[in-house]
C-alpha cells in the first residue's frame, strides 16, 4: 500500500528535525496474512546453516550467563536483533522501528510539525545539517548547511541514526534542545540551545534584478509547490523577461512529483527527467517530461545550488543541467536521492527499507555524489559579513552577458 499516490524522493536525509518530515520516497506496505513462512523470505540454506545457529547459541549464553537475571525481555532481544540485521546493510535510512519509534514515525507522516526546523542527514557516517528552513528556530540560531551535529543534549551522535537523532531533537513548542555543532569551515565546536516551535514550511518567493532578470526562490517541494511554481512562471512570462534565476540553495527536497512537474515546463515531451533504479530487483522506472515545454530557445536559465540542495532539488537541477537547459552556479550539492518503503512487520512495528536510487538523465547516481556546478562560487565569511551574495551576483553577471 502506498503512503501517497505522489511518490516522494527521500528527503528523509533529515526527517526534518522540525519534525517537518517531507518524507521523500516513502511507500507504505505490509505482509498480508497472520504468519509468514520463513522459507518464503530467505534462502533456506541460510536458515539451516551453522552460521545461523550462532544466533541461537548467543541468545542461550546471554540468557544463562548475563549477570542480571531477566534483564531483557524476549521482545527487546528480537527487536535488537532486527535492528542489527537492518544496520548490517550499511544504509543509514534502512532501519527497524519498534513500537515507540513506529508510533512517532507515523505521527510525523501525519503532520506533527514541531521542532527546530532543520533537515538532517548522514554523510561519511556523521550527522550533518542538510539545510535549516527559512525563518525556523534553527535558522534564527545561526545553524548552516553542512554543520556537523556532534551531540544532542548530552548524547554523542557517533553511530546515531537519523531517526534516533530526530527523536531527540523533536519536541513540543516552547521546549528547548541543546545541540553541539561543528560548523562548516569552523575550527571549534559550538553549543546552541534552541527553542522549538511549530514549523511553517516556506515554499516559494519571486524577485527581479535589473537587466530583465526574474528570480524564483524555491524553498521546498511540497504538495502546493507545483501550483505556486506555475503561477511564478506566469508572472515571469508576463514580465516580458527571458532571463531566469531558479534559486534552489538550501532546498532539502520534497515531492518527486513536484520536481517532475516543474522540469516538464522546460523539457520536450518524453525527455528523461530522472530514473528510479532498483538495483536489479525490478525494472527501472523512467520519469519523462510531460511536455508542457512552454519556453523556446530564447530562455536563458541559471540555477543556484549549494550543499543544502538535496533530493528533489538535485533531481530538478540535474534534469535541466544535463538536458542543456540550464547552467548551475554555486557549490556541490548534498548528494541524496533514494527511495524507502515502509513495511509493517506487526501491528506496532515496522521496517523502513531503501529500495531504489535516483539517477540523473546521464545516469549520475545522486546517492553516491552530489551535482557539480558549472560555475563553482563559494560564499566566504567576508561575503557573509558584507551581506554580499556572490553566487547570485555571478548568476546575474552571466545572464547579463548573454544576448
RASULDA-V251154 format. One record per residue. N is the residue number from 1. RES is the residue in one small letter. SS is DSSP state (helix for helix, strand for strand, loop for the rest). Layout:
((N RES SS) (N RES SS))
This chain:
((1 x loop) (2 x loop) (3 x loop) (4 x loop) (5 x loop) (6 x loop) (7 x loop) (8 x strand) (9 x loop) (10 x loop) (11 x helix) (12 x helix) (13 x helix) (14 x loop) (15 x loop) (16 x loop) (17 x loop) (18 x loop) (19 x loop) (20 x loop) (21 x loop) (22 x loop) (23 x loop) (24 x loop) (25 x loop) (26 x strand) (27 x strand) (28 x strand) (29 x strand) (30 x strand) (31 x loop) (32 x loop) (33 x loop) (34 x loop) (35 x loop) (36 x loop) (37 x loop) (38 x helix) (39 x helix) (40 x helix) (41 x helix) (42 x loop) (43 x loop) (44 x helix) (45 x helix) (46 x helix) (47 x helix) (48 x helix) (49 x loop) (50 x helix) (51 x helix) (52 x helix) (53 x helix) (54 x helix) (55 x helix) (56 x helix) (57 x helix) (58 x helix) (59 x helix) (60 x helix) (61 x helix) (62 x helix) (63 x helix) (64 x helix) (65 x helix) (66 x loop) (67 x loop) (68 x loop) (69 x loop) (70 x loop) (71 x loop) (72 x loop) (73 x loop) (74 x helix) (75 x helix) (76 x helix) (77 x helix) (78 x helix) (79 x helix) (80 x helix) (81 x helix) (82 x helix) (83 x helix) (84 x helix) (85 x helix) (86 x helix) (87 x helix) (88 x loop) (89 x loop) (90 x loop) (91 x loop) (92 x loop) (93 x loop) (94 x loop) (95 x strand) (96 x strand) (97 x strand) (98 x loop) (99 x helix) (100 x helix) (101 x helix) (102 x helix) (103 x helix) (104 x helix) (105 x helix) (106 x helix) (107 x helix) (108 x helix) (109 x helix) (110 x helix) (111 x loop) (112 x loop) (113 x loop) (114 x strand) (115 x strand) (116 x loop) (117 x loop) (118 x strand) (119 x strand) (120 x strand) (121 x strand) (122 x strand) (123 x strand) (124 x loop) (125 x loop) (126 x strand) (127 x strand) (128 x strand) (129 x strand) (130 x strand) (131 x strand) (132 x strand) (133 x loop) (134 x loop) (135 x loop) (136 x loop) (137 x helix) (138 x helix) (139 x helix) (140 x helix) (141 x loop) (142 x loop) (143 x loop) (144 x loop) (145 x loop) (146 x loop) (147 x loop) (148 x strand) (149 x strand) (150 x strand) (151 x strand) (152 x strand) (153 x loop) (154 x loop) (155 x strand) (156 x strand) (157 x loop) (158 x loop) (159 x loop) (160 x loop) (161 x loop) (162 x helix) (163 x helix) (164 x helix) (165 x helix) (166 x helix) (167 x helix) (168 x helix) (169 x helix) (170 x loop) (171 x loop) (172 x loop) (173 x loop) (174 x loop) (175 x loop) (176 x strand) (177 x strand) (178 x strand) (179 x strand) (180 x strand) (181 x strand) (182 x strand) (183 x loop) (184 x loop) (185 x loop) (186 x loop) (187 x loop) (188 x loop) (189 x strand) (190 x strand) (191 x strand) (192 x strand) (193 x strand) (194 x strand) (195 x strand) (196 x loop) (197 x strand) (198 x strand) (199 x loop) (200 x loop) (201 x loop) (202 x loop) (203 x loop) (204 x strand) (205 x strand) (206 x strand) (207 x strand) (208 x strand) (209 x strand) (210 x loop) (211 x loop) (212 x loop) (213 x strand) (214 x strand) (215 x strand) (216 x strand) (217 x strand) (218 x strand) (219 x loop) (220 x loop) (221 x strand) (222 x loop) (223 x loop) (224 x loop) (225 x helix) (226 x helix) (227 x helix) (228 x helix) (229 x helix) (230 x helix) (231 x helix) (232 x helix) (233 x helix) (234 x helix) (235 x helix) (236 x helix) (237 x helix) (238 x helix) (239 x helix) (240 x loop) (241 x loop) (242 x loop) (243 x strand) (244 x strand) (245 x strand) (246 x strand) (247 x strand) (248 x loop) (249 x loop) (250 x loop) (251 x loop) (252 x loop) (253 x loop) (254 x strand) (255 x strand) (256 x helix) (257 x helix) (258 x helix) (259 x helix) (260 x helix) (261 x helix) (262 x helix) (263 x helix) (264 x loop) (265 x loop) (266 x loop) (267 x loop) (268 x loop) (269 x loop) (270 x loop) (271 x loop) (272 x strand) (273 x strand) (274 x strand) (275 x strand) (276 x strand) (277 x strand) (278 x loop) (279 x loop) (280 x loop) (281 x loop) (282 x loop) (283 x loop) (284 x loop) (285 x strand) (286 x strand) (287 x strand) (288 x strand) (289 x loop) (290 x loop) (291 x loop) (292 x loop) (293 x loop) (294 x loop) (295 x loop) (296 x loop) (297 x loop) (298 x loop) (299 x loop) (300 x strand) (301 x strand) (302 x strand) (303 x strand) (304 x strand) (305 x strand) (306 x loop) (307 x loop) (308 x loop) (309 x loop) (310 x loop) (311 x loop) (312 x helix) (313 x helix) (314 x helix) (315 x helix) (316 x helix) (317 x helix) (318 x helix) (319 x helix) (320 x helix) (321 x helix) (322 x helix) (323 x loop) (324 x loop) (325 x loop) (326 x strand) (327 x strand) (328 x strand) (329 x strand) (330 x strand) (331 x loop) (332 x loop) (333 x loop) (334 x loop) (335 x loop) (336 x loop) (337 x loop) (338 x strand) (339 x strand) (340 x strand) (341 x strand) (342 x strand) (343 x strand) (344 x strand) (345 x strand) (346 x strand) (347 x loop) (348 x loop) (349 x strand) (350 x strand) (351 x strand) (352 x strand) (353 x strand) (354 x strand) (355 x strand) (356 x strand) (357 x strand) (358 x strand) (359 x strand) (360 x loop) (361 x loop) (362 x loop) (363 x loop) (364 x loop) (365 x strand) (366 x loop) (367 x loop) (368 x loop) (369 x loop) (370 x loop) (371 x loop) (372 x loop) (373 x loop) (374 x loop) (375 x strand) (376 x strand) (377 x loop) (378 x loop) (379 x loop) (380 x loop) (381 x helix) (382 x helix) (383 x helix) (384 x helix) (385 x helix) (386 x helix) (387 x loop) (388 x loop) (389 x loop) (390 x helix) (391 x helix) (392 x helix) (393 x helix) (394 x helix) (395 x helix) (396 x helix) (397 x helix) (398 x helix) (399 x helix) (400 x helix) (401 x helix) (402 x loop) (403 x loop))
